Amino acid sequence: TKRLGLLLKILVLLLLPVPLVLWLILSIVGSLLVGISYGLFAPLAATLQAVGAKEDRLYHCLV
């Protein structure tokens, strides 16, 4: 529009990708952290659950 100046339009076009790139980077890092923590803590929780139930720990952790 004519109400916005040329400088403001250029500034918006240059700064608009910054939050989008940050969002992409943060979502990738967050997904990696969740995946790693799930891979570490799910078998640990299954092992502790097997110990409480007096079952075979190795079998319960793997199956």
C-alpha positions in Angstrom: 0.0 0.0 0.0 1.0 3.6 -0.3 0.7 4.2 3.4 3.7 2.1 4.1 6.9 3.5 2.9 9.4 1.8 0.7 11.9 1.5 3.5 9.4 -0.3 5.8 8.5 -2.7 3.0 12.1 -3.6 2.4 12.7 -3.9 6.2 9.7 -6.3 6.5 10.9 -8.4 3.5 14.4 -8.7 5.0 13.4 -9.4 8.6 10.4 -11.7 8.0 12.5 -14.8 7.3 14.4 -14.5 10.6 11.6 -15.8 12.9 10.8 -18.5 10.3 14.4 -19.8 10.3 14.6 -19.7 14.1 11.3 -21.6 14.3 12.7 -24.3 12.0 16.0 -24.6 13.9 14.3 -24.7 17.3 11.8 -27.4 16.1 14.6 -29.6 14.8 16.6 -29.2 18.0 13.5 -29.9 20.1 12.6 -33.0 18.1 16.1 -34.3 18.5 16.0 -33.7 22.3 12.7 -35.4 22.6 13.8 -38.4 20.5 17.0 -38.9 22.5 15.3 -38.5 25.8 12.6 -41.0 24.8 15.2 -43.4 23.6 17.0 -43.2 26.9 14.2 -43.1 29.4 11.6 -45.5 27.9 13.8 -48.6 28.4 14.8 -47.3 31.9 11.1 -46.9 32.9 10.4 -50.4 31.4 13.2 -51.9 33.4 12.1 -50.3 36.7 8.5 -51.4 36.0 9.8 -55.0 35.5 11.7 -54.9 38.7 8.6 -53.8 40.6 6.6 -56.6 39.0 9.3 -59.3 39.7 9.5 -60.2 36.0 12.5 -61.0 33.8 14.1 -57.5 33.4 15.8 -58.1 30.1 12.8 -59.7 28.4 10.5 -57.0 29.7 12.8 -54.2 28.6 13.3 -55.6 25.1 9.7 -56.7 24.4 
